[in-house]
Amino acid sequence: RAYLDNITAIGPRTVGSPENEVLAVNYLLEQIRAIERESTDAHKLSVDIQRPTGSFSIDFLGGFTSYYANITNVVVKLEPRNGAEHAVLSNCHFDSVPNTPGASDDAVSCAVMLEILNTLSKSPDPLQHAVIFLFNGAEENILQASHGFITQHEWAKSIRAFINLEAAGVGGKELVFQTGPENPWLVQAYVVAAKHPFASVVAQEIFQSGIIPADTDFRIYRDFGNVPGIDLAFIENGYIYHTKYDTSDRILTDSIQRAGDNILAVLKYLATSDKLAKSFEYRHGNVVFFDVLGLFVLAYPARVGTIMNYITAAIAFLYLSKKILQPKTRAVHDLKKLFTAFSLTLLSWVSTLVTVLIVAAFVSVIGRSLSWYTHFYVSVFLYGTVAVATLILVHTLAKKFFYKNMNEQYLGDVFFDASLMIWSIALAVITQMGLCSAFICTLWVAFPLLAKLMIHKEFSQKGATMKFIMMYMLGMFVPYLYMMYLSWTVFEMFTPIMGRSGSEILPDVVLAGFIVVITMILSSYFINFIYLVKSTKTTLITLTTVFVVTLILVCSGIFFPYSSDAANPKPKRVFLQHTSRRFHDLGGNVVKSDSGIWINGFDYNGISHITPHVPEINDTIRTPCEEQAPFCGLPWILPVHFMFRLVKNWYLPAPEIFPRSPIHFKVLSKELLPWNNVRLSFEVSGPSHMSLYVRPHEGSALSTWSLGDGVPVASVGGDYFVFYSHGLQATPWHFWVELTVPEKHSDGIVSLAIAAHYFFGEDQKSPQLYALLERFPNWTFSSGWSCTYDLFVF
C-alpha cells in the first residue's frame, strides 16, 4: 500500500515529464536498492535503466506508426546466484495518461511487483529460472516502452513467458482476459498456482475481436517478441479509469492483497517450472478456460473441447431424430411441427431484437442516450421489460391463433425440442468457427438434455406438476447460474466503456442489443411454459406498465446520465485542446491561420448537457473540416477520427498561443530518384508529444519511409499518422519519406502536417483554457492541453 501511495503522490506521470522520467524512476530505484540490501545469498539482483529509441507500425485504432526516442524502462533481474539461462517476465507501467494520478492504471501493479520482488528476494530457496521485472515507462504512449524492451534489451532474449499486469477499471478482482498464443501449459500454470482465480476465454475472444477500443503490452510481446503470456486486468468500476478519480484510496487493500497472492504464486510456479525452459515445445493449440464463480478454473485443450462439443451436438441430434422419426406414421407431421416451433422461436427473437432496437434508437434520437449510465437498473426496466414482453406476446399470439385447441403437453415438448435444436446448431456452427466460447452452447445443450432424459414423466395434461418443474429447474441450474455470472462480468466491463467509445456508436443500441441477446439465451428453454400456462395477460400488463413508466421517466430527463458523487463518480469525459493552426502553401507562405479551443465530448451525447453551463459552446461553433488537409486539419493526438463525428466537435475562437518550447520543422533535402521517385528528408524538434500527418496528393503514392519497418501503414480514411514521443532529452527527430509522383504535379505532391501537444509544465494550459475548464460542471472530467498545428505542402 505504501508503494502505491508514494507512486501516485508524484502526480500525473506523462512520458517526457520530470514526474515520469525523474521522480518516478528515482523512487523505483530507491525501493529496488532497499530490497537488494535485504535479499538473501540465494539470489543475485541486477538493475538496468534502459532508454530506447525505435519505431513500429500497429493496426490498433485504424492503423498508425509509432516513433519513440529516449523513453525510460527500469528493469530488474532476480536470478539464482550462478545465473539462469531462461526467464519469466513480469510487466507493469508506471507512466499515466495526462491529468490523472493513474493509481489502478497502473501504479497498483507496479506496487504489487515491488512487493513480489521483495518477497522473492528474501526467500532462502533459489529459483530455477530468472524473474525479470519490467517497470515500463511508456505504455500509455501506445505500448512504446514494451517495444523498446522486447526488441532491444539484451535480457529480452532469455524470456520464455510473461505476465502482464493491466487495468481497465479500478480495483476489484483481476481478470485473466488473454493467454497464449497457444501454449496450454501457461493456462494450466495459472489454474494450478492462482489462489483466487478469475479467468474467461469469453473475455479473451471479445477483447481480441477488436470491439473494445483498447490494447495492452501483451500484443507487443506476442507480435514483436514471439513470447507467450498471460494478460490480467482490474475491471471493476471502469467509470473512473483514465480520470482524476483514479486515486489510491479507491483501491481496496483486499484487491491489492488478492492480486499479489495470485501473481506471486504464478510467477513462483513459472520460475520453478521445467516447462519454461522448453516453452516452444509445448506450443500446440488453444485452451478453453473459465472460472466457476471465482472458486476454481476449468481448463482443457481446445481440440478436446471440439471433440466434446461435436459429441454433445451429435447426441442432441440423435435424440431429436429418434424422437421425431420413431413413430413412422407421424414422422412427417412431427417434423413439420418441430420446424414450425423452430421458426416461431427465431421469429420471436427477431421481433424482440427489432422492437428493442427501435426503442433504443428512439431514446437516442430524442437526446436521452445513456440515461442508465449512472443508474444501471434503468436499462433493465427500459430494455429488459420490452424484450421479455415482446417474446411472450409473439408466443401468446401463436398459441391463440396458430395452435388453437392443441394439446398443451405436446406443444411444451415441441418447443423444448426446438430450443434444443437451436442450441445444437449454434454449438456445431460456433465450434466449426474455431471459437473456444462454444463451451457455453455445450452447457445449454448437455444440461437441459440430461434433465429431459431424467424426467421420464411427460408434461401432464393439466399443466406441469410441481415435481416436474423442480426437476426441470434443477437441470437448468448450471447453465443459468453460469450465464448470469458471465452476463454480470460482461456488463461490468462494457457499461463504463460506453462512456468513452466516441460519438459514432449509439451506446443505447449496443446495450439494448446485449440485453436482447441475454434475454434470448435465458428464455430459450422457458418458451415452452408460455404454452403450458393458462394466461400470460397479467405478466404482459405488468411488463408493459413498467416499460411505459420507465420510458416516460427517461424521456422527461429524470435520469441524469452522469454523477459527481464523491464516493462513486461517473463523470462525462471531455477533451479540450487550445489550438493555434497555420496552413502554408507550396511557396511556404501562410495562407490561413486561426486559433481556438477544440472540444470533443467522448460519448454519444456530445456537449448537449454542458451547453446550459457554458452557453457559448453551441451549434454556431461546430468544427468545419479542412478538406485539403490530412485528418481535416485537426490536431488529433491519436487517429481516433473515425470514432468522432465532426458535427459533434466544437471550435471555440480563442487567442493565439505562444509555447515557450515551440516546434521547429525543417526540410533537410529533396532528392529526385529514378522511376519518378522523390525523397524528402526532415528534421523536427519540439515537445515530448507530437503527431505527424501525411497525405499524398492525387497521382502520388507514399512508397516507403524511414519509420517502422519501412512499409507505410495508412490509417482509416487513407491518410498516414505517426505518433511521436520522447523522454527528457532527445536529439532532433530525423525522418524521410519517399513518394512515387506523376509527371505533372503543379499543386505539389504531398501535404504534411505536424502537431505539437503540451501535456505538462507551463505550456500545458493557457489562461483561456483554465478559465473555460473552471466553468465546466463537477460531473465532467475534462482533460485539457495546448497544441499547435502546422500544415505544409511540398
N, C-alpha and C positions, 0 to 999 in steps of 0.2 A: 504493500500500500504506500509506503514511504517513497519508493521508487516512482510510482505513478504520480503522486502529489508533486514531487520535485520536478519531474519532466514537464508536467502541464503548467507548473508555476512559471516556467520560462516564457509562456505565452505562445501565440501562433508561431509555427516554425516553418516558414515558407522557404523553399530552396533559394539559396543566394543571400538570405538574410543572416545577420550576425547571430540571431537566436538559433537558427538551424545549424549553421556552419561552424560556430564557435561555442556558444553556450551549451547547446545540447551535446555536442561532441565532447567537450571538456567534462561535462557531468558524467557521461557514459564512461569515459576513460578513467575518471576518479574511482567510480564504483568497481570497474573491472580490475584496476590496480589493487584496490582494497580486498577484492575477492581472491586475487592472485596471492597476496601476502598470507592468507589463511588457508590456502589449498594444501592438501596432503602430498606426501612424496610420491604417491601412486600416479600422479598426473603431471603433465607438462602443459603450461598455458602460454600461448603466443598471441600477441595482439598486432594488428596491422591497420593503418589508416590508408585507405585506397581513394585516390581522386581521379577516376577515369574520365576519358573523353571518347565519345563514339557516336554512332548513328545507326538507326534501323528503321525499317518500314513495318507497319502493323495494319491489319484490316479492321481494327476496332473503330467505332464511331464513323463508319463510312469510308475508312481508309486514309492514312496520312503517314508522313515521315517524321521521325523524331531525331533531334540532334542535341547532344549534351556535352558540356565542357567543364572539367574540374569540379564535378559534383562529389559528394562525400559518402564513403562507406566505412563503418567501424566493424572490423572483422576479428573474431576471437576464435582460436582453435584450442580445444581441450582434447588431449590425446594421451595415451599411455606413455610412461617415461621413455620407452625405446622407440616411440613414434608409431605411426599406423599408416598403412597403405591406402585404406578406404575410409570414407567419411559419410556421415549423415548431416544434412544442413537444416538449421532452424532459422527461419527468416521473419523479421518484423520490420516496420519502418518507423523512424522517429520524426520524419517531417510531417507537416499537416497542411491542409488547404488554407489559404489566407483567411484571416478573421475568425479562426476557431482554435481553441486550445487542443483539439484532437485527442481527447482522453481515450475514447474507445478506438478511434481510428488514428493512430494505432499505438499510442503511448502505453496502454494497458498490456499489450502483447510484448512490448519491449521490457516492461516491468516484470512480467512473468518470466521472460527469457533470462533476465538478470538473476532472478531468484533461482531458476533451474540451474544456471551456470554455478551459482553459489553452492547449491545443494550437491551437484555432481562433483565439484572440485574438492569438497570436504569429505567425500566418500573414501574410505580406506581401500575399496575394491577398484582395481584398474579396469578401464573399459577395453573392449576388444578392438573397437574402431574409434576413429576421431569423431568428435561432435564439433561442427563449425557453426558458430552463432553469428549471423549477419544482421547487424543493426544498420538498416539501409536508409540512406538519407535523401532519396528522391523517388518515392513510389507515387506520390500524388502528381508528379510530372509525367504521368502515364508510363510508369514502370521503367524509368530510365536507369536507376541505380542497380536494380537486379540485372539488367542487361550488361551494364559495365562490369559487374562482378562475374557473372557466369561466362562471359566471353573473353575477359581479360585477366582475371586474378589467377595466380599460379595455383592456389589451393582448390580452385574450381574443378580441376581435372580429377581430383580424388573423390568427388561427391557421387554417391550411388543412389541416394534418395533424399527427399527433403520434406519438411513440414512447413507450410506457410500459414502464418497467423494473421488474420484479417478481421475486418468489421464491416457490417452493412447496417448495424444498429448499435445500441448502447447496452452492454451487459447481457444478462440472461444466460442461456446455455449456448455454447459454441457448437455450431452445426458443421459436420463434415459434408461439404457440398460438391467436392470434386476429388477424384482419386485417379491414380494411373498416370499416363495412359497404360492400359493393360496392367501387368504386374499384380495379380490377385493376392500375392503374399503380403503386399503392403496393407491391404484392407484387413487381411487376417491378423496382421500385427496390431492394428488398431482394435480389432474385435477382442483379441486376447488381452491386450495391455490396458486399454482405456477403462478407468474406474466408473465413469459416468457417461456412457456412450450416447451420442445423438448424431445420427447419420442417415442420409437418404439419397439413393440413386435417382429418385424423382427430382430432387433439388439439383443434382448434377445435370440431368438431361434438360431441365428447364433453363439452367444457367448457361449451358453450352449451346442452347438453341439461339442465343443472342437476344432474346426478348427483354432481358434485363439490361439497361444501359450501364453496365459496369464490367470491370475486368480486374484481375489481380496478378501478382508476380508469378503465380502458378503458370500462366501462359508463357512467360519468358523462359522459365526453367525447362518447361516442356518443349517449346519450339526452338529455342536457341541453344539449350544445354543438353537436350535429349535425355533429361533426367526425370524419372517418375516421382510422384509425390502425393501428399495429402494436403488439401486446402480446407482450413477451418475458418469460420467467421461467426462473430456475435451477431445475432439477427433481431434481437428484441428492440422495440422502440426505435425503429428507423426514422421516426419523425424528426429526431434531433441530430441525426447523422450529418456531418459536414456543416454544422451550425455552431453558433457561440454557446449553445446549451450543452455541447458535448464536453462536460466538465467531470473531473474525477469523482466528485461527491455523488454523482448519479450512478456510478458503477458499484454495485454491492460487493462487499468483501467476499461473500459466498461465491459470486461469479468468478472472481479472481482465483479463489482457492480451488474451485472446481476445474477451471481451465488449467491451472498449474498442476493439479493432480493428474489430469489426463495427459497433458503434453510431456510432463516429466516421465510418466510411465511408458509412453510410446517411444520417446527418444531413447530411454534406457534400454528398452526392448530391442530397438533397431541397432543401437550401438554395441549390443552383445549378440547380435544375430549372425549366424553363419551365412544366411541368405543375402545379406547386404553386400558382401564381397563379390558375389556372383549374381547380382540382381538381373543382369541381362539374360541369364539362363532361365530365369523364371518369368520371362516376358511372354505370356500367352493368354490371350483372351481377356474380356472384360469381366466384371464382377457384378452380381446383383447383391445389393446390401441395403438394409433398412433396420432401424432400431424399433423395438417393440415397446412403445410407451416410455422410452428412455431407460428401460430396465436392462436390456441386452440387445446386441446386434445380431441379426441373421445375415450371413454372407455365404454365397456359393457361386461357383464359376457360371458365367452367362451361358456357356454351352450346356451345362447341367440344367439350368433354368429353361433353355429352349426345349430340351427333351421333355422336362416335366410339363411345360406349357402345352406342347403338342399332344402328349398323352392325355392330359386333362381335357383338352378340346375334343380329342377323339372319343373319350369315354362319354362326354356330354352328347356328341353327335350320335353315338351308338345308342345311348339311352333314348334320344328323341326319335331316331329312325325305328327302333324296336317298338316303341310305344305307338307310333303312328301306323306302321306297316303290319303290326301284329294281326289285327282282325282284317284280313284281306278284303272283305266285303265293304269295309268302311274306310279303307286306306285313302282313297281319293278325297272323300268327304273330310276326313280328319286333316289331311294335308292342306286342303283349302282353308279350313278353319284356322290352322296354325299360321298360314301365311297372311290371312286376314288380320289376326291378332298382332302378328309381327308388324304389318303395315300400319295398323292403327296406333301401335306403340310409337313407331317412328313419326307418324303424323302428329301425335300429341306432343312429342319432343320438339318438332319443327315449329308447331303452333306456339308452344311455350317460349321458345327462343325468339321468334318474331315479335310476339306480344311484349315480352320484357324489354327487348331492344328498342321497340317503338317508345315505350315509357322512358327508357334511359336517354334516347335521342331527344324526346320532348323536354325532359328536365334540363338537358344540356343547352338546347336552343333558347329556352326562356331565361338562361343565365343562373340556374340554380345547381350547377355542377358541384361536386364534392361536398354536398350537404352532410354526408356520412363520414367525412374525413376526421372530424373530432368525435362524432357520435356514431360508432360503428353499427349499433343496433338499428339505425335509420335504414341502412342498406338492406337489412334482413326484413324489416317491416315493409319497405317500399318494393324491393325486387323479389324477395323470397316469397311473400304472400301472393303476388300476382303470378309467380311461376307455379306454385302449388295449385292455386285456384284454376289456372288455365289447364293444367294437366288433368285435374279432377273433372273439370267441365267437359273437356273433349270426350273422356271415357263415360261420363254420365249421359251425354247425348247419344253416344254409340250404344250404350245399354238400353236407352229408352226407345230409340228409333230403329236401330240396326239389329239389335239382338232381342227383339220383342219375344217375351214368353219363353226364353231359352233357359235350360237348366243351369242354375247359378253355380252348382258344383262343377259342372263341365266347363263353364266359362272361366272360373277361377283357375282350373287346371290348365286350360289352353293358354291363358295369359302368363302363367308361371313358365310354361314351356317356351313361350315367345321371348320372355326376358332371358331365359337360359340360352336360347338360340342367339340372341343379340350379343350377349357376353361371350359366347363361344366363338362367334365370328370375329368379334373385336380382339379376342385373345389370339386367334390364329393370325389375323392381319398385323397386329402390333408386334407379335413375335417375329413374323416374316420381315418386318421393317428393321429388325435388329435392336429394338428398344428394350432396355432392361426393365423399364417400368411396367412391362407386360405382367409382372407378378401380381399387380393389383387385380387384373382381369382373372388371373388364376384363382385368387381368393373368392371373387364374385361368381365363379363357376363351381369350384370344388365344394365350398361350404353349403350353399343352397341345395346343390345336387345331393350332397350327403344327407342333409336334413330331410329332403323329399324321399330319399330311399329308406331312411329310418322310419319315417311316418308312413307305415303301410296303410294306416286308416285314411280313407279318402275324405274329401270335404263332405260333410253331412248335408242332407237335402235342405235343412232349415238353417244353414249357415255353419260356419266353423265352430267346433266345440272348443271349450277353454283349454283342454289338454292339447288339442291340435295346435292352437295358437301359441301356447307356451313352447312346444317343441319346435315350431316354425321359427319363433323369435330366437330361440337358442341357436338354431342353425345359422341365423343371420348375424349373430352377436359379433363374431370375429371380424368379418368384412366391414360391418357397420362401425365398430369401435375404431378399427384402423383407419377407415375413411374419414371419420370425424377428427381424429388425431392429425391426420395428414392435411385435411382441409384447414384446420386451425393454423398449422405451420405455414401453409401457402398464403393464407390471408394475412398473417402476421408479417410476412415478408413483403407482400405485394401492396397492401393498402398504403403504407408510407411512400412507396415508390411512385404512386400515382400523383404525389405532390411535387415530384421533381422529374417528371418524364416529358416535359416540354408542352408546347401549346398545340401540337398537331394531333396528339392522341386524346380521344374523348374518354376520360377516366371512368365516367358512369357506364359507358358501353362496355369497357373492359371488365369492371367489377360485376356488372349485371350478367355478363357472359359467364364469368366464374360461378356466380350463384346459380345460374341455369344449369350449368354442367354438373354441379354438385347436387342440385335438386333431381336431375335426371338419374344420376347414379344412385342416390339414396332411395328414390321412389321405385326403381326398376322392379323389385320383387314385391312391391306393395300395391301395384296397379290392380292385381287380381282381387284385392279386398274391396275395390270400388264396385266390382261386380257381385260381391257377396253381401255387402251391407244393404239394408232396405232403402235408405235415402242418404244423399250427400248434401241435402239442402242446407241444413244448419251449418255444416262445415264451410260451404261456399259463401253463405251470407256473412259468417264471421270473418273469413279471409278477405272478402271484398270490402267489408266495413273498415278493417284495419288498414287495407291498402288505400282506400279513398281518403280516410282521415290523415294518413301519413302524407299522401300526395298533396293534399290541401295545405298541410303544415309546411311541407318542403317548398311549395310554390309561394307561400307567404313569406318565406325567408327566415323563419323562426330558428332554423338550424344553421347557425353561422359556421362556415367551414373550418375556421382557424381558431386557435386558442392561445392565450398568453399566460395560462395557468402556470404559476411558478413551479409547482411540483411536477406537472405533466404537460409541458408546452407542445403545441402542434402548429408551428409557425408557417406562414406563407413565405416562400423563398423569392427574393427579388435581387437581380443583379444590375448594378448601375456603373457605367463607365463614363467618366468625364473625358471626352474625346476631342482632340484637335486634328482635323484632317486637311491634307494638302494633295491636290491632284495635279501632276505635271504632264505636259505634252511631250511630243517627240524631241522637241528642242530643249527640254529641261525647264521650260517656263511654267510657273504656277498658273493654271487656267481656272482653278476653283479652290476655294478653301472655306471651311466653316468650323464651328466649334459648338459642342452641345453635350448634354448628358444623355447617353444612350441607355434606355431602360428595358429590361427583359423580365417579365413575370415567368417563373419557372413552371407554372402549371396552366391548365386549360383556361382558367378564369382570367388570365392576363392581369390587368390592373384595375378591373372593374370595382373591386372592393376598396381600393386605395384612393381612387378619384375623389370621393367625398372629403377625404382628409387633405389631399393635395390637388385642388381643382385644376391647376394648370397642366396636369398630366391627363389629357383628354384626347378625343379624336382629331383635334386640329393639329396635333404634333406627331401623327403617325410617321414611321420611318420610311422614306422613299428608297427604292432600290436603285443604286447607280449601275445601270445595265452594263456599261462598258468596263466596269471594274470587277476583278475576281471577288467572289463571296459578297456581291452587292456593295462593295466599298465599305464594309463594316469590319471593325477590329475584333473578330472572333478570337478568343483565346484557345478554343478547340473547334474542330469542324463539325459543330452540332447544329449548323444552319438548317438542316433538314428536319430538326425537331421543333423548330420555331417558325411560325408564320410571321411575315413582315407586318401583316395587319395587326399583329399583337406585339409589335415593338414600338417604342416611343423615342423621340429625339427632341429633348427639351433644349432650346437655344441657351447657351452659356458662354461666358468669356473664354478667350483662348488660354491655354495653359502653357507654361514655360518650365519644363522639368529642369532640375539642376544638373542631371546627367542625361542630356538629350542623345538621341540616336545619331550615329554617323554612318552614312551609307555611301560607299564609293565604288565606282566601276574601275576595276584594275586593268582589264583588257577586253578587246573584241577581236576574235580571230576568225578569219574565213578559212574553212576546212574544205577538203574535197567533197564531192557529191552534194553540193548545196547545203552544207552544214555550217552552222555558226556557233562558236563557243564564246559565252560571256562570262567573265570572272569578276567576282565581287568581294568587297571587304565590308563587314558590318561590325560596329561596336555599339553597345547600349546597355540597358538594364538586364537583370537576370532572366527576364522572360520576354521573348519576342516571338511573333508569328510571321511567317513568310508565306505569301500567296502568289501563285504563278498561273497566268492564263495565256497560253499560246494563241496568237491571232489566227483568223481563218486561213487555212492553207499551210500554216506552220504546225509542227509537232515536236513536243519535248521528247527527244530520243534517249538521252542519258544525262546523268548529273553526278556530282561528287558525293552525293548523300546516300545513306542506306547502302544497299548492295549495288547501287548504280542504275537500278531499274525504277524509273519514276512511277509512283502509285497515285493515280488520280482519286480524288475524293468524290463523294456523291455530287453529281452536277457537272463533273468534268474538270473543275479547277484543281490545282495542286496545293496542298497545305503542308507546311513544315513547322513543327513545334520546336522552339529553341529554348534552352535554359543553360545557365552557368552558375557555378558556385561563387565563392567570394571574389577571387581574382580569376580572370580569364583573358587570354590573348584575343585580339580581334578575330572574328569568325570569317574564315575564307571559304568560299564555295564557288563552283562553276556550274553552269547549265549549258547543254548542247541542244540546238534545235535544227531540225531539217526545215528549210524555208523555201517558199516558192520563188520563181524568177523575179516577179514584181511584188514589192511589199512597201508601197508608198506610205501606208499608215503604220509602219513598224511591224515587228514580228512577234513581240511578246509584251504583255503588261505584267509588271512585277510590283507587288506592294509589300510593305513591311510595317508591322505594328509593334510598338513598344509598350509593355504593360508594367506599371509601377505598383507592385503588390505590398510594399512595406517602405518604411522610412518617411522622410519629409515630403517626398514627391507623391505619396500614395493618395492622399485626399486633398483636393482643393477646398478653399473656404466655401465655395458654392455647393460642392458635393457634401461637405459636412452639414451645411445648413439644410439642405434637402433631406438628408438622412435623418436629421433630428425631427423632422415633421412626419416621418413615417410612423404609423401606429405600432403599438408594442406587440401586436400579434404577427408582425412581419420579422423575418430575418433578412436584412438587406446587406449584401456584400458589395462594397464599392471600392473602386480604384481609378486611377487616371491612366490615360493611354494616348499615344499619338499614332496617326496613320498617314503613311506617305505612299502615293502611287506614282510609278514611273513607267514610261513607255520606251522600248528600245527597238 
